[in-house]
Amino acid sequence: MASGEAENATPRERTFQYQNSLPSLPLPALRDTLDKYLYSVKPHVTEEEYKKTEAVVKEFETGTGKELHKKLLERAKTHRNWLSEWWYNFAYLEPRYPTPVYVNISGPGPFHEHYWPPQDGSQLERAGMVLWHTLNFWKLMKNEEWPVDKMDRGKTPCSMEQYKHLFNTCKIPGEKRDKIVSHFKTVYEGESPTHLCVLHAGRIFTVEVIDDNNVPYTPPELQRQLSVIKEKCAGQPAGPGVGALTSEQRTKWWQLRNRLIELDSRNQQNLEAIEKSLICFTLDDTSPSNDSEITSQGLTGDCFNRWFDKSYNTLMFNNGTLASNCDHAAFDGIVLVVLNLYMDQKIIEAQGVWKGTVPERKVPEPKELVFTIDEDMGKAIQDAALQYQEMASDLQVHCLKFMTFGKNFTRSHKLHPDGLIQLSLQLAYYRTYGKPAPTYETASTRKFYMGRTETCRTCTPEAVAFCQAMVDRNTTSAEKLQALRTANEKFIWLMGECILNRGCDRHLLGLQILSDQAGMTRPDIYTDPAWTKSGGGGNFVLSTSTSGYTSAYGGCAPMRHDGYGSYYKIQDNRLTICVTAWKSNKETCAEKMAGGIEQALLDIQQLCTSSRM
């Protein structure tokens, strides 16, 4: 390349280069927010109830809400993201209920669908490769060589801040509020810890996985380190399983963590080693064989071999299948999806095997973190495990693999694939329960500074009209198809608004927090029955999210005891939907709901192919 060409070459984008130049999170006009809120209420209340809610909203708009909105506008002038700190605290760090099973997210690795089907004896070999790919991803992030995520067909850079919480990050319990502590630094910021923690048989080991040249050890070398751990534990009594404490109620865990530190200063050193580690990696003795079993083990597996506060836990099962367990406080699901897609691509490129050479050198020996545990602490660990098992055994997970059509079919009929799935979820629920379900779908606000999510309330009056048309025998196919298209168009518009932070939930949350901070009586809009009936205050009956047009997806628990969780991926010719429910609620069943979704999808397909509109 000539020197003139070199001077004119476009410099490579750095992963985090746009962070400080992203636009501030916008604050919607109060009238727009309240209009959207009222519209979302309509499907869930009677006409008389709606009129009462309308009056409550009008009073709020001209009175308390107007004053609170002024305060929020002032905050937005001095905070580039007026929501970020509040969202972390309100949604994740202040709640005192346990992190699992209510907060953490999980998903199966996509690899077992091609080169890595379940196979006994493959755990350590595959673990070495998974670790190597994970460490290479860490290195790309550290060197800021990973491409910036973009929206609007590659034109608008997204906030990459959440990626900094994927590695070397942990949530630390507090008495009234937890905190997220990250030790990850880019090469421009300094050094990061280069060890990871391996959990197996109730014991925890630290392993140095980066060599003196800042290059990850090779898969065979990593496999050798993991083999040492397996050998050390073989035939020995199980360790104390200190990780079970991270499943406790948060204030209780804070007390127990302090007690651990009081028992022995080495305990504090051990805790810090775990919290600073790159990731936690579990060698699990179970052998789940399909997505439902893998996701279930990911969400509700052996608490003695998990560190639920860690931002990223990799779980490698005995038969070579893989899942993750991640703290949702640290990042949203998209970060996990991107890492899984990277690993999937690399495994496909290498046809599932290591093709490199193995250097002739010694690798660092794993070191066990030995905790000092007295009788009281031993009992606390067992009590935590019993409480966790009661929660975990209540979660039902069922993954629907719908092979009849996918994105290509929906696009060919000029329908938005995500909108179509949302309508199938709504139709399945409506047919089962005879009423619409207040529904949450995640909308990403990452085009803004420190952006995370807004709630897209997808149960619109148009969606309900579609469901009513589908169950009405007197409605013609043409009318049903028109109802489908109208509801799908409404979804596209509403999701577009929410991506611009023009939904209603985050704005109303900000106003609620301001009223609480001022010591005011909670405004009537938040105590009006329509608030809860429409999903406000975490009362969405359907809690949903999509990983988009990818091979990776996962699952999470329902928001409500009588609700469902639904996380799905959309591929060219197939759809995969993970449905969760609480077994102790006799009115819900994840498997039955999945069957209803499948039937709804088939009916929509038939409607599209048989109509001539």
C-alpha positions as CSV (number, residue, x, y, z in Angstrom):
1,M,0.0,0.0,0.0
2,A,1.4,3.4,-0.9
3,S,2.0,5.9,1.8
4,G,-0.8,8.2,0.5
5,E,-3.3,5.3,0.6
6,A,-2.2,4.4,4.2
7,E,-2.9,8.0,5.3
8,N,-6.4,7.9,3.7
9,A,-7.3,4.4,5.1
10,T,-10.3,4.4,7.4
11,P,-9.0,3.6,10.9
12,R,-10.4,0.5,12.5
13,E,-13.4,1.0,14.8
14,R,-12.6,0.2,18.4
15,T,-15.2,-1.7,20.4
16,F,-15.9,1.0,22.9
17,Q,-15.0,4.1,20.9
18,Y,-18.5,5.5,20.6
19,Q,-19.5,5.1,24.3
20,N,-19.1,8.8,25.2
21,S,-20.5,10.2,21.9
22,L,-23.8,8.3,21.9
23,P,-26.9,10.5,22.3
24,S,-28.4,10.9,25.7
25,L,-31.4,8.8,26.6
26,P,-34.5,10.8,25.6
27,L,-37.4,11.6,27.9
28,P,-40.8,11.3,26.2
29,A,-43.5,14.0,26.5
30,L,-45.8,13.2,29.4
31,R,-48.9,13.3,27.2
32,D,-47.4,10.7,24.8
33,T,-46.4,8.3,27.7
34,L,-49.9,8.6,29.2
35,D,-51.6,8.0,25.9
36,K,-49.6,4.8,25.3
37,Y,-50.3,3.7,28.8
38,L,-54.1,4.2,28.4
39,Y,-54.0,2.3,25.1
40,S,-52.2,-0.6,26.8
41,V,-54.8,-0.7,29.5
42,K,-57.8,-1.1,27.2
43,P,-57.6,-4.9,26.6
44,H,-57.6,-5.6,30.4
45,V,-60.4,-3.6,31.8
46,T,-64.2,-3.0,31.3
47,E,-65.5,0.2,29.8
48,E,-66.5,1.5,33.2
49,E,-63.0,0.7,34.7
50,Y,-61.4,2.4,31.7
51,K,-63.3,5.6,32.3
52,K,-62.2,5.6,35.9
53,T,-58.6,5.0,34.8
54,E,-58.9,7.7,32.2
55,A,-59.9,10.1,35.0
56,V,-57.1,9.0,37.2
57,V,-54.6,9.6,34.4
58,K,-56.0,13.0,33.5
59,E,-55.7,14.1,37.2
60,F,-52.1,12.8,37.3
61,E,-51.2,14.6,34.0
62,T,-52.4,18.0,35.3
63,G,-51.3,17.6,38.9
64,T,-48.7,15.4,40.5
65,G,-47.5,13.9,37.2
66,K,-46.9,17.4,35.8
67,E,-44.7,18.4,38.7
68,L,-42.8,15.1,38.8
69,H,-42.2,15.3,35.0
70,K,-40.6,18.7,35.5
71,K,-38.2,17.2,38.1
72,L,-37.4,14.4,35.7
73,L,-36.6,16.9,33.0
74,E,-34.2,18.6,35.4
75,R,-32.5,15.3,36.1
76,A,-32.3,14.6,32.3
77,K,-30.3,17.8,31.9
78,T,-27.5,16.6,34.3
79,H,-27.7,12.8,33.6
80,R,-26.9,11.6,30.1
81,N,-29.0,8.6,31.0
82,W,-31.6,9.7,33.5
83,L,-32.7,6.1,34.0
84,S,-29.5,4.0,34.2
85,E,-28.6,4.2,37.9
86,W,-32.3,3.9,38.9
87,W,-32.8,0.9,36.7
88,Y,-29.8,-1.0,38.1
89,N,-31.0,-0.3,41.7
90,F,-34.7,-0.7,41.3
91,A,-34.7,-3.7,38.9
92,Y,-31.7,-5.7,40.2
93,L,-29.7,-4.4,43.1
94,E,-32.4,-3.5,45.7
95,P,-34.8,-6.5,45.5
96,R,-34.0,-8.9,48.4
97,Y,-35.3,-12.1,46.9
98,P,-32.8,-14.7,45.7
99,T,-31.0,-14.2,42.4
100,P,-31.8,-17.7,41.3
101,V,-34.3,-18.7,40.0
102,Y,-36.0,-15.3,39.7
103,V,-33.3,-13.2,38.1
104,N,-30.6,-15.3,36.4
105,I,-30.9,-16.2,32.7
106,S,-29.7,-19.3,31.0
107,G,-29.5,-20.9,27.6
108,P,-28.2,-24.0,25.8
109,G,-25.2,-23.8,23.6
110,P,-26.3,-24.1,19.9
111,F,-23.4,-26.5,19.2
112,H,-25.2,-29.8,20.1
113,E,-27.4,-29.3,17.0
114,H,-24.5,-29.9,14.6
115,Y,-20.9,-31.0,15.5
116,W,-21.4,-31.6,19.2
117,P,-24.4,-33.8,19.9
118,P,-24.6,-35.3,23.4
119,Q,-21.7,-37.7,23.8
120,D,-20.4,-39.5,26.9
121,G,-16.7,-38.9,27.6
122,S,-16.6,-35.6,25.6
123,Q,-16.8,-33.2,28.5
124,L,-13.2,-32.3,29.0
125,E,-12.2,-32.1,25.4
126,R,-15.2,-29.8,24.5
127,A,-14.6,-27.8,27.7
128,G,-11.1,-27.0,26.6
129,M,-12.4,-25.7,23.3
130,V,-15.2,-23.8,24.8
131,L,-12.9,-22.1,27.2
132,W,-10.4,-21.3,24.5
133,H,-13.1,-19.6,22.3
134,T,-14.4,-17.8,25.4
135,L,-10.9,-16.5,26.2
136,N,-10.4,-15.4,22.6
137,F,-13.6,-13.4,22.9
138,W,-12.3,-11.9,26.1
139,K,-9.1,-10.9,24.3
140,L,-11.1,-9.3,21.4
141,M,-13.0,-7.3,24.0
142,K,-9.9,-6.4,25.9
143,N,-8.0,-5.3,22.7
144,E,-11.2,-3.5,21.5
145,E,-11.1,-5.5,18.3
146,W,-14.7,-6.8,18.4
147,P,-16.9,-4.9,15.9
148,V,-19.4,-2.4,17.3
149,D,-23.0,-3.6,17.4
150,K,-25.1,-1.4,15.1
151,M,-28.8,-0.7,14.5
152,D,-30.7,0.8,11.6
153,R,-29.1,-1.5,9.0
154,G,-25.6,-0.9,10.3
155,K,-25.8,2.9,10.5
156,T,-26.3,3.6,14.2
157,P,-23.7,2.4,16.8
158,C,-25.0,0.8,20.0
159,S,-23.9,1.1,23.5
160,M,-21.3,-1.6,24.2
161,E,-21.1,-0.9,27.9
162,Q,-22.8,-4.2,28.9
163,Y,-20.0,-6.2,27.3
164,K,-17.6,-4.8,29.9
165,H,-19.6,-6.7,32.5
166,L,-19.3,-10.1,30.8
167,F,-15.9,-10.9,32.2
168,N,-14.2,-10.3,35.6
169,T,-17.5,-9.1,37.0
170,C,-19.6,-10.1,40.0
171,K,-22.5,-8.9,42.1
172,I,-21.6,-8.4,45.8
173,P,-24.5,-8.7,48.3
174,G,-25.4,-5.7,50.5
175,E,-27.6,-5.2,53.5
176,K,-30.2,-3.2,51.5
177,R,-28.6,-2.9,48.1
178,D,-26.1,-5.1,46.2
179,K,-23.4,-3.7,44.0
180,I,-21.8,-4.8,40.7
181,V,-18.0,-4.8,40.8
182,S,-16.1,-5.2,37.6
183,H,-12.4,-5.7,37.3
184,F,-12.4,-5.9,33.5
185,K,-10.1,-3.3,31.8
186,T,-9.3,-2.8,28.1
187,V,-5.6,-2.7,27.1
188,Y,-6.0,1.1,27.1
189,E,-7.1,1.1,30.7
190,G,-4.8,-1.4,32.3
191,E,-4.5,-5.0,33.4
192,S,-7.4,-7.4,34.1
193,P,-7.2,-10.7,36.2
194,T,-6.3,-13.6,34.0
195,H,-7.5,-16.6,36.1
196,L,-10.9,-18.3,36.1
197,C,-12.6,-20.4,38.8
198,V,-13.6,-24.0,38.2
199,L,-16.4,-25.5,40.3
200,H,-16.7,-29.2,40.6
201,A,-17.9,-31.6,43.3
202,G,-18.6,-28.8,45.8
203,R,-15.0,-27.6,45.5
204,I,-13.6,-24.4,43.8
205,F,-10.3,-24.0,42.0
206,T,-8.5,-21.1,40.4
207,V,-6.7,-21.7,37.1
208,E,-4.4,-19.3,35.3
209,V,-5.5,-19.5,31.6
210,I,-3.4,-16.8,29.9
211,D,0.3,-17.2,29.2
212,D,3.1,-14.8,29.7
213,N,2.5,-13.3,26.2
214,N,-1.2,-12.6,27.0
215,V,-2.3,-15.4,24.8
216,P,-4.9,-18.0,26.0
217,Y,-3.5,-21.5,26.6
218,T,-4.5,-23.9,23.8
219,P,-7.6,-26.2,24.1
220,P,-5.4,-29.3,24.9
221,E,-3.6,-27.4,27.6
222,L,-6.8,-26.1,29.1
223,Q,-8.2,-29.6,29.0
224,R,-5.1,-30.8,30.9
225,Q,-5.7,-28.3,33.6
226,L,-9.4,-29.4,33.9
227,S,-8.3,-33.0,34.0
228,V,-6.2,-32.3,37.1
229,I,-9.2,-30.9,38.8
230,K,-11.3,-34.0,38.0
231,E,-8.6,-36.3,39.2
232,K,-8.2,-34.4,42.5
233,C,-11.9,-34.7,43.2
234,A,-12.3,-38.3,42.0
235,G,-13.1,-40.7,44.9
236,Q,-13.0,-37.9,47.4
237,P,-15.8,-36.6,49.6
238,A,-17.7,-33.7,48.1
239,G,-16.5,-30.2,49.1
240,P,-18.5,-27.8,51.3
241,G,-20.4,-26.3,48.2
242,V,-20.0,-22.7,49.4
243,G,-21.6,-21.5,46.1
244,A,-25.0,-22.5,47.6
245,L,-24.9,-19.4,49.7
246,T,-25.2,-17.3,46.6
247,S,-28.8,-18.7,46.2
248,E,-29.9,-17.2,49.5
249,Q,-32.1,-14.2,50.1
250,R,-29.8,-11.2,49.5
251,T,-29.6,-9.7,53.0
252,K,-29.1,-13.2,54.4
253,W,-26.3,-13.8,51.9
254,W,-24.7,-10.4,52.9
255,Q,-24.7,-11.5,56.6
256,L,-23.3,-15.0,55.7
257,R,-20.6,-13.4,53.5
258,N,-19.5,-11.2,56.4
259,R,-19.5,-14.2,58.7
260,L,-17.3,-16.1,56.3
261,I,-14.8,-13.2,56.3
262,E,-14.8,-13.1,60.1
263,L,-14.1,-16.8,60.3
264,D,-10.8,-16.6,58.4
265,S,-9.0,-13.9,56.4
266,R,-8.3,-16.6,53.8
267,N,-12.0,-16.8,53.2
268,Q,-12.0,-13.2,52.1
269,Q,-9.1,-13.8,49.7
270,N,-11.0,-16.8,48.3
271,L,-14.2,-14.7,47.8
272,E,-12.2,-12.0,46.0
273,A,-10.5,-14.6,43.8
274,I,-13.9,-15.8,42.7
275,E,-15.4,-12.3,42.3
276,K,-12.4,-11.1,40.2
277,S,-12.1,-14.2,38.0
278,L,-12.6,-14.0,34.3
279,I,-15.7,-16.4,34.6
280,C,-16.8,-19.3,36.7
281,F,-16.7,-22.6,34.9
282,T,-18.6,-25.6,36.2
283,L,-17.8,-29.3,35.4
284,D,-21.2,-30.7,36.0
285,D,-21.9,-34.4,36.5
286,T,-25.4,-34.4,35.0
287,S,-26.1,-35.3,31.3
288,P,-29.1,-33.3,29.9
289,S,-29.8,-34.3,26.3
290,N,-32.1,-31.8,24.8
291,D,-32.8,-28.0,25.0
292,S,-35.5,-28.4,27.6
293,E,-33.3,-30.4,29.9
294,I,-30.2,-28.3,29.3
295,T,-32.0,-25.0,29.9
296,S,-33.6,-26.5,33.0
297,Q,-30.2,-27.5,34.4
298,G,-28.9,-24.1,33.5
299,L,-31.6,-22.3,35.4
300,T,-32.1,-24.8,38.3
301,G,-29.1,-27.1,38.5
302,D,-26.8,-28.0,41.4
303,C,-26.3,-25.0,43.6
304,F,-23.2,-26.5,45.3
305,N,-21.4,-26.0,41.9
306,R,-22.7,-22.6,40.9
307,W,-21.8,-19.0,41.8
308,F,-25.0,-17.3,40.9
309,D,-23.7,-13.8,41.5
310,K,-21.0,-14.2,38.8
311,S,-21.9,-12.3,35.6
312,Y,-21.1,-15.3,33.5
313,N,-21.1,-19.0,34.5
314,T,-20.3,-21.7,31.9
315,L,-21.8,-25.1,32.7
316,M,-20.2,-28.1,30.9
317,F,-22.2,-31.2,31.4
318,N,-20.9,-34.8,31.6
319,N,-22.1,-35.6,28.1
320,G,-20.5,-32.6,26.4
321,T,-23.6,-30.4,26.3
322,L,-23.3,-26.8,27.5
323,A,-25.4,-24.1,29.2
324,S,-24.8,-20.8,30.9
325,N,-26.1,-19.2,34.0
326,C,-25.8,-15.4,34.0
327,D,-26.6,-12.6,36.4
328,H,-29.2,-10.5,34.6
329,A,-28.1,-7.5,36.6
330,A,-24.8,-7.3,34.8
331,F,-26.1,-7.4,31.3
332,D,-29.1,-8.2,29.0
333,G,-29.4,-11.4,27.0
334,I,-28.0,-10.0,23.8
335,V,-24.5,-10.1,25.3
336,L,-24.7,-13.8,26.0
337,V,-26.3,-14.4,22.5
338,V,-23.4,-12.7,20.8
339,L,-20.8,-14.7,22.7
340,N,-22.6,-17.9,21.9
341,L,-22.8,-17.0,18.2
342,Y,-19.1,-16.3,18.1
343,M,-18.3,-19.7,19.6
344,D,-20.8,-21.5,17.4
345,Q,-19.2,-19.9,14.3
346,K,-15.7,-21.0,15.4
347,I,-16.8,-24.5,16.2
348,I,-18.5,-24.8,12.8
349,E,-15.4,-23.5,11.1
350,A,-13.2,-26.1,12.9
351,Q,-15.8,-28.9,12.4
352,G,-15.9,-29.3,16.1
353,V,-12.3,-30.4,16.6
354,W,-9.0,-28.8,17.6
355,K,-6.7,-28.6,14.6
356,G,-3.8,-26.6,16.0
357,T,-0.5,-27.7,17.6
358,V,0.2,-28.1,21.3
359,P,3.3,-26.3,22.6
360,E,5.7,-28.4,24.7
361,R,5.5,-26.5,28.0
362,K,4.2,-26.7,31.5
363,V,0.9,-25.1,32.3
364,P,0.0,-23.7,35.7
365,E,-1.4,-26.1,38.2
366,P,-5.0,-25.4,39.4
367,K,-5.1,-24.2,43.0
368,E,-7.9,-25.1,45.3
369,L,-9.7,-22.3,47.3
370,V,-10.1,-23.9,50.7
371,F,-12.7,-22.3,52.9
372,T,-12.7,-22.3,56.6
373,I,-16.2,-23.6,57.5
374,D,-17.5,-24.0,61.1
375,E,-20.6,-26.0,62.1
376,D,-22.9,-23.0,61.8
377,M,-21.7,-22.1,58.4
378,G,-22.0,-25.7,57.3
379,K,-25.6,-25.7,58.4
380,A,-26.2,-22.3,56.6
381,I,-24.9,-23.9,53.4
382,Q,-27.3,-26.9,53.7
383,D,-30.2,-24.6,54.6
384,A,-29.6,-22.4,51.6
385,A,-29.4,-25.5,49.4
386,L,-32.7,-26.9,50.7
387,Q,-34.4,-23.5,50.1
388,Y,-33.0,-23.3,46.7
389,Q,-34.1,-26.8,45.8
390,E,-37.6,-25.9,46.7
391,M,-37.6,-22.9,44.4
392,A,-35.7,-24.7,41.6
393,S,-37.9,-27.8,41.6
394,D,-41.0,-25.5,41.0
395,L,-39.8,-24.2,37.6
396,Q,-41.0,-26.0,34.6
397,V,-39.1,-25.6,31.3
398,H,-40.3,-26.7,27.9
399,C,-38.5,-25.8,24.6
400,L,-40.7,-25.9,21.5
401,K,-38.8,-26.6,18.2
402,F,-41.2,-25.5,15.4
403,M,-39.8,-26.8,12.1
404,T,-42.7,-25.9,9.8
405,F,-41.6,-22.3,8.9
406,G,-39.5,-19.4,10.1
407,K,-38.4,-16.0,9.0
408,N,-38.5,-16.7,5.3
409,F,-42.2,-17.6,5.3
410,T,-43.2,-14.6,7.4
411,R,-41.2,-12.2,5.2
412,S,-42.7,-13.7,2.0
413,H,-46.1,-12.8,3.4
414,K,-44.9,-9.3,4.4
415,L,-45.3,-9.9,8.1
416,H,-42.8,-9.0,10.8
417,P,-41.5,-12.4,12.2
418,D,-41.3,-11.1,15.8
419,G,-44.7,-9.6,15.6
420,L,-46.1,-12.9,14.2
421,I,-44.6,-14.8,17.2
422,Q,-46.1,-12.3,19.6
423,L,-49.5,-12.8,18.1
424,S,-49.1,-16.5,18.3
425,L,-48.3,-16.3,22.0
426,Q,-51.3,-14.0,22.5
427,L,-53.6,-16.3,20.6
428,A,-52.4,-19.4,22.5
429,Y,-53.1,-17.7,25.8
430,Y,-56.4,-16.3,24.7
431,R,-57.7,-19.7,23.5
432,T,-56.6,-21.3,26.8
433,Y,-57.8,-18.7,29.3
434,G,-60.5,-16.8,27.4
435,K,-58.8,-13.4,28.0
436,P,-55.8,-11.5,26.8
437,A,-52.5,-11.5,28.7
438,P,-50.6,-8.3,29.7
439,T,-47.4,-8.9,27.9
440,Y,-43.8,-7.6,28.2
441,E,-41.4,-7.8,25.3
442,T,-37.9,-6.5,25.7
443,A,-37.1,-3.5,23.4
444,S,-33.4,-2.5,23.2
445,T,-32.6,1.2,23.8
446,R,-28.9,0.6,23.2
447,K,-28.6,3.3,20.5
448,F,-28.5,5.7,23.5
449,Y,-25.8,6.3,26.1
450,M,-25.8,3.5,28.6
451,G,-29.1,2.2,27.1
452,R,-30.6,-1.1,28.2
453,T,-34.3,-1.8,27.6
454,E,-37.8,-0.4,27.5
455,T,-41.0,-2.5,27.8
456,C,-42.9,-3.1,24.7
457,R,-46.5,-3.9,25.7
458,T,-47.4,-6.1,22.8
459,C,-51.0,-7.0,24.0
460,T,-52.6,-4.2,22.0
461,P,-56.3,-3.8,21.2
462,E,-55.4,-4.8,17.7
463,A,-53.8,-8.0,19.0
464,V,-56.9,-8.8,21.0
465,A,-59.1,-8.1,18.0
466,F,-57.0,-10.6,16.0
467,C,-57.5,-13.3,18.8
468,Q,-61.2,-12.6,18.9
469,A,-61.4,-13.0,15.1
470,M,-59.6,-16.3,15.2
471,V,-62.0,-17.8,17.8
472,D,-65.1,-16.5,16.1
473,R,-66.5,-19.0,13.6
474,N,-68.5,-16.3,11.9
475,T,-65.4,-14.3,10.9
476,T,-64.2,-14.9,7.4
477,S,-60.6,-15.9,6.5
478,A,-60.2,-12.5,4.8
479,E,-61.3,-10.7,7.9
480,K,-59.0,-12.8,10.1
481,L,-56.1,-12.1,7.8
482,Q,-56.8,-8.4,7.8
483,A,-56.9,-8.5,11.6
484,L,-53.5,-10.3,11.6
485,R,-52.0,-7.6,9.3
486,T,-53.4,-4.7,11.4
487,A,-52.1,-6.2,14.6
488,N,-48.7,-6.9,13.0
489,E,-48.4,-3.3,11.7
490,K,-49.3,-2.0,15.2
491,F,-46.5,-4.2,16.7
492,I,-44.0,-2.8,14.2
493,W,-44.9,0.8,15.1
494,L,-45.0,0.2,18.9
495,M,-41.6,-1.7,18.9
496,G,-40.1,1.2,16.9
497,E,-41.4,3.7,19.5
498,C,-40.0,1.6,22.4
499,I,-36.5,1.3,20.8
500,L,-36.5,5.1,20.8
501,N,-37.4,5.0,24.5
502,R,-40.9,6.2,23.7
503,G,-42.8,3.4,25.5
504,C,-44.6,4.1,28.8
505,D,-43.1,1.9,31.5
506,R,-39.6,3.4,32.0
507,H,-41.0,6.9,32.1
508,L,-43.7,6.0,34.6
509,L,-41.0,4.2,36.6
510,G,-38.9,7.3,36.8
511,L,-41.9,9.4,37.9
512,Q,-42.7,6.8,40.6
513,I,-39.2,6.7,41.9
514,L,-39.2,10.5,42.2
515,S,-42.4,10.5,44.1
516,D,-41.0,7.8,46.5
517,Q,-37.8,9.8,47.0
518,A,-39.8,12.9,47.8
519,G,-41.7,10.9,50.5
520,M,-45.0,11.5,48.7
521,T,-48.0,9.2,48.9
522,R,-47.8,7.0,45.8
523,P,-49.9,8.7,43.1
524,D,-53.3,7.1,42.2
525,I,-52.1,6.0,38.8
526,Y,-49.9,3.4,40.5
527,T,-52.6,2.2,42.9
528,D,-55.4,2.1,40.3
529,P,-56.4,-1.5,39.6
530,A,-55.6,-1.0,35.9
531,W,-51.9,-0.5,36.7
532,T,-51.6,-4.1,37.9
533,K,-54.1,-5.5,35.4
534,S,-52.1,-4.1,32.5
535,G,-48.7,-5.5,33.8
536,G,-47.4,-2.5,35.8
537,G,-45.2,-3.2,38.8
538,G,-43.8,-6.4,37.3
539,N,-47.2,-8.0,36.7
540,F,-46.9,-9.1,33.1
541,V,-48.5,-12.5,32.7
542,L,-46.4,-13.1,29.6
543,S,-42.7,-12.2,30.0
544,T,-41.1,-12.4,26.6
545,S,-37.9,-11.7,24.7
546,T,-36.2,-12.6,21.4
547,S,-32.6,-13.3,20.5
548,G,-33.5,-12.3,17.0
549,Y,-32.4,-14.1,13.8
550,T,-29.7,-16.2,15.5
551,S,-28.9,-19.8,16.5
552,A,-28.7,-18.9,20.2
553,Y,-31.5,-18.4,22.7
554,G,-32.4,-19.3,26.3
555,G,-34.9,-19.0,29.1
556,C,-35.9,-17.2,32.2
557,A,-38.5,-17.6,34.9
558,P,-42.0,-16.0,34.6
559,M,-42.6,-12.7,36.3
560,R,-45.8,-13.9,38.0
561,H,-46.8,-17.1,39.7
562,D,-49.7,-17.4,37.3
563,G,-47.7,-16.4,34.2
564,Y,-45.3,-17.7,31.6
565,G,-41.8,-16.9,30.5
566,S,-41.1,-17.1,26.7
567,Y,-37.7,-16.5,25.1
568,Y,-37.3,-17.4,21.4
569,K,-35.1,-17.4,18.4
570,I,-36.1,-16.9,14.7
571,Q,-34.2,-18.7,12.0
572,D,-34.8,-18.9,8.3
573,N,-37.0,-22.0,8.3
574,R,-37.7,-22.7,12.0
575,L,-38.6,-21.1,15.3
576,T,-37.5,-22.2,18.7
577,I,-39.4,-21.0,21.8
578,C,-38.5,-21.7,25.4
579,V,-41.6,-21.6,27.7
580,T,-41.4,-21.6,31.5
581,A,-44.0,-21.8,34.1
582,W,-44.4,-22.5,37.9
583,K,-45.4,-26.1,38.6
584,S,-47.1,-25.0,41.9
585,N,-49.7,-23.0,39.9
586,K,-52.3,-25.5,38.8
587,E,-53.6,-23.2,36.1
588,T,-50.4,-23.0,34.1
589,C,-48.4,-25.6,32.2
590,A,-45.3,-24.8,30.1
591,E,-45.8,-27.9,27.9
592,K,-49.5,-27.2,27.3
593,M,-48.7,-23.5,26.5
594,A,-46.1,-24.6,24.0
595,G,-48.6,-26.8,22.3
596,G,-51.0,-23.9,22.1
597,I,-48.3,-21.7,20.5
598,E,-47.5,-24.4,18.0
599,Q,-51.2,-24.7,17.0
600,A,-51.5,-20.9,16.8
601,L,-48.5,-20.8,14.4
602,L,-49.9,-23.5,12.2
603,D,-53.3,-21.7,12.1
604,I,-51.6,-18.4,11.1
605,Q,-49.6,-20.3,8.4
606,Q,-52.9,-21.8,7.1
607,L,-54.6,-18.4,7.1
608,C,-51.7,-16.8,5.2
609,T,-51.5,-19.5,2.5
610,S,-55.2,-20.1,2.0
611,S,-56.2,-16.4,1.7
612,R,-55.9,-14.4,-1.5
613,M,-55.6,-11.0,0.1
